[in-house]
Amino acid sequence: MKIDNTTVDKIAHLARLEFENEAKEQIVKDMNNMLSFIEKLNELDTSNVVPLIYMSDEVNNMREDEVKNEITQHEGLKNAPKHDSDYIKVPKVINK
């Protein structure tokens, strides 16, 4: 696979990025270098290599969740920047 300007434009659109001509050329070069590195790794024989599932042999010590400091609704609303009598007010984030 070879990266070209069209591919960089598609990726930039998905990532909401904009590149000038010189920066786009550098991105194409860098991405092609990354792909050539991955192709080089594919040349290695990994048939006898056991997949790494965990980074260490340590086991998590789990504990039960316990409620320790309960606060009332009034105390929770006291530090909110905007609120009414029952709820925290936030800016609208969904467009119709």
Number of C-alpha atoms within 10 A of each C-alpha: 7 10 15 15 13 10 12 19 16 12 12 14 11 9 9 9 11 12 13 8 10 8 11 17 15 13 17 18 13 13 16 16 14 12 14 14 11 11 12 10 11 10 8 8 8 10 6 6 7 7 7 7 6 7 6 7 6 7 6 6 5 6 6 5 6 6 6 6 5 8 8 8 11 11 10 12 17 12 10 13 9 12 13 9 8 9 13 14 12 10 6 6 6 5 4 3
